[in-house]
Amino acid sequence: MAQTSQAKAQTMQALALDKFGGPEALRIQQLPIPQIEAQEVLIRVEAAGVGAWDPFEREGRFVEILGMKPTFPYVLGTDGAGTIAAVGKDVKNFKVGDRVYAAELGNPKGGFYAQYTAVKTDNASLIPRHLTIEQAAALPTDALTALTGLEKVLGLKSGESLMVIGASGGIGHLAIQLAKRIGADVFAIASGDDGVQLAKNLGADSVVDGRGSNVLNAAKEFAPNGIDAALVTAGGEETDEALSAIRKGGRIAYPHGVMPEPTAPDGVEVKAYDGENSPALIDRLNALIDSGPFEVHVDRTFRLEEASQAHKALTEHHLGKIVLRVE
Ligand SMILES: NC(=O)c1ccc[n+]([C@@H]2O[C@H](COP(=O)([O-])OP(=O)(O)OC[C@H]3O[C@@H](n4cnc5c(N)ncnc54)[C@H](OP(=O)(O)O)[C@@H]3O)[C@@H](O)[C@H]2O)c1
């Protein structure tokens, strides 16, 4: 395999778990740099996205649900971005030095909370030209989940109306922009005054604070005959009430993990789904991103060794995404 001098080093720093647990279980450790297979690339990680699901994975609940057998030390980090340090012998589409982003859920070779990670080429892509490394690191899982929900699950079409619930969060703020590029009219339900402002800036046609009192009135004003579809990224009483504004025959989608699970009004189809990841979907995502100004909102950045603070920050009000800077 081709490799840089850095990749010739034998070990790397990683934030690894010796057992599942609370934030205190995350410890900086010196670990072997992962070996790559023929169809994998080794990424020198510059930034890692912090997923809303990372604490869940840290506690071991994720491997339990998926029936995976974990190996320790266990390195978290589904999403990240950096520079290719080495390519497997059958890799044709990447070369050493390429700047890439990638997502690999439950990667048995370890995730992005480390100086290096090995990922399958199918899960990696060159970084869209307007994005910073932090933005690219934060992007993949939430953007692919938004896009899967909008196009595959909801079948959203140009000219349709869409409600996005949790519109200032990780998936939601990306869903607004992707839905606008698909040609939908977007009614965004965001969190707080700052969330409302972000959703407006990202192009939503109408925005309300989901914890305010005027949600249903605003939805009726937006679409007097009811809204065609909803992408739900936050559950609860307010969500179920807002969903009564979806028209009969309309559709609701939410990614697994949204709790409580949303309840559909009579005559409305509701589907739970998982975000997908494939070269074709990544190409589609990159094309949509490149078709105009696109913001991946990074609210806070922490150093790798501050990951426990980053996990705490996930539980506090924030907009968009949180990122770990690895180097
Ligand atoms: N199955 C899959 O493939 C998949 C993939 C990715 C994510 N997920 C899951 O999907 C869920 C959402 O992910 P995410 O990354 O978007 O999480 P997130 O960044 O936490 O976004 C959720 C957003 O909803 C907001 N919110 C909560 N209640 C609200 C209300 N009543 N009105 C308006 N906004 C409200 C939150 O604001 P505050 O922070 O102010 O409360 C937050 O901004 C998580 O459970 C995650 O684990 C599943």
The ligand as a Tripos MOL2 file, in Angstrom:
@<TRIPOS>MOLECULE
LIG
   48    52     1     0     0
SMALL
NO_CHARGES

@<TRIPOS>ATOM
      1 N1        -31.5220    6.0810   12.8090 N.am      1 LIG1
      2 C1        -30.6330    6.8350   12.2160 C.2       1 LIG1
      3 O1        -30.1460    6.5230   11.1220 O.2       1 LIG1
      4 C2        -30.2150    8.1150   12.8840 C.ar      1 LIG1
      5 C3        -29.1730    8.8860   12.3380 C.ar      1 LIG1
      6 C4        -28.8480   10.1020   12.9530 C.ar      1 LIG1
      7 C5        -29.5110   10.4910   14.1060 C.ar      1 LIG1
      8 N2        -30.4840    9.6930   14.6200 N.ar      1 LIG1
      9 C6        -31.2480   10.0700   15.8190 C.3       1 LIG1
     10 O2        -32.1430   11.1190   15.4120 O.3       1 LIG1
     11 C7        -32.3670   11.9950   16.5110 C.3       1 LIG1
     12 C8        -32.0960   13.4400   16.0750 C.3       1 LIG1
     13 O3        -30.7360   13.5580   15.7240 O.3       1 LIG1
     14 P1        -30.0490   14.9930   15.6170 P.3       1 LIG1
     15 O4        -28.6270   14.7360   15.3040 O.co2     1 LIG1
     16 O5        -30.8240   15.8640   14.7330 O.co2     1 LIG1
     17 O6        -30.2140   15.4660   17.1390 O.3       1 LIG1
     18 P2        -30.1300   16.9540   17.7230 P.3       1 LIG1
     19 O7        -28.9820   17.6660   17.1120 O.co2     1 LIG1
     20 O8        -30.1900   16.8070   19.1960 O.co2     1 LIG1
     21 O9        -31.4500   17.6620   17.1680 O.3       1 LIG1
     22 C9        -32.7020   17.5870   17.7650 C.3       1 LIG1
     23 C10       -33.1830   19.0080   17.8700 C.3       1 LIG1
     24 O10       -34.5460   19.0670   18.2340 O.3       1 LIG1
     25 C11       -34.7060   20.2080   19.0570 C.3       1 LIG1
     26 N3        -35.9880   20.1210   19.7480 N.ar      1 LIG1
     27 C12       -36.3320   19.3660   20.8020 C.ar      1 LIG1
     28 N4        -37.6420   19.5740   21.1010 N.ar      1 LIG1
     29 C13       -38.0950   20.4960   20.2270 C.ar      1 LIG1
     30 C14       -39.3490   21.1430   20.0170 C.ar      1 LIG1
     31 N5        -40.4110   20.8790   20.7780 N.pl3     1 LIG1
     32 N6        -39.4550   22.0330   19.0170 N.ar      1 LIG1
     33 C15       -38.4130   22.3170   18.2200 C.ar      1 LIG1
     34 N7        -37.2000   21.7560   18.3630 N.ar      1 LIG1
     35 C16       -37.0560   20.8420   19.3610 C.ar      1 LIG1
     36 C17       -33.4920   20.1770   19.9330 C.3       1 LIG1
     37 O11       -33.2650   21.4450   20.5130 O.3       1 LIG1
     38 P3        -32.6410   21.6130   22.0030 P.3       1 LIG1
     39 O12       -31.2620   21.1020   21.8880 O.co2     1 LIG1
     40 O13       -32.7320   23.0460   22.2730 O.co2     1 LIG1
     41 O14       -33.4810   20.7530   22.9030 O.co2     1 LIG1
     42 C18       -32.4210   19.8330   18.9020 C.3       1 LIG1
     43 O15       -31.9500   20.9990   18.2760 O.3       1 LIG1
     44 C19       -31.4620   11.4980   17.6400 C.3       1 LIG1
     45 O16       -32.2150   10.6720   18.4880 O.3       1 LIG1
     46 C20       -30.4010   10.6810   16.9150 C.3       1 LIG1
     47 O17       -29.8230    9.7010   17.7220 O.3       1 LIG1
     48 C21       -30.8510    8.5140   14.0360 C.ar      1 LIG1
@<TRIPOS>BOND
     1     1     2 1
     2     2     3 2
     3     2     4 1
     4     4     5 ar
     5     4    48 ar
     6     5     6 ar
     7     6     7 ar
     8     7     8 ar
     9     8     9 1
    10     8    48 ar
    11     9    10 1
    12     9    46 1
    13    10    11 1
    14    11    12 1
    15    11    44 1
    16    12    13 1
    17    13    14 1
    18    14    15 2
    19    14    16 1
    20    14    17 1
    21    17    18 1
    22    18    19 2
    23    18    20 1
    24    18    21 1
    25    21    22 1
    26    22    23 1
    27    23    24 1
    28    23    42 1
    29    24    25 1
    30    25    26 1
    31    25    36 1
    32    26    27 ar
    33    26    35 ar
    34    27    28 ar
    35    28    29 ar
    36    29    30 ar
    37    29    35 ar
    38    30    31 1
    39    30    32 ar
    40    32    33 ar
    41    33    34 ar
    42    34    35 ar
    43    36    37 1
    44    36    42 1
    45    37    38 1
    46    38    39 2
    47    38    40 1
    48    38    41 1
    49    42    43 1
    50    44    45 1
    51    44    46 1
    52    46    47 1
@<TRIPOS>SUBSTRUCTURE
     1 LIG1         1 GROUP 0 **** ****
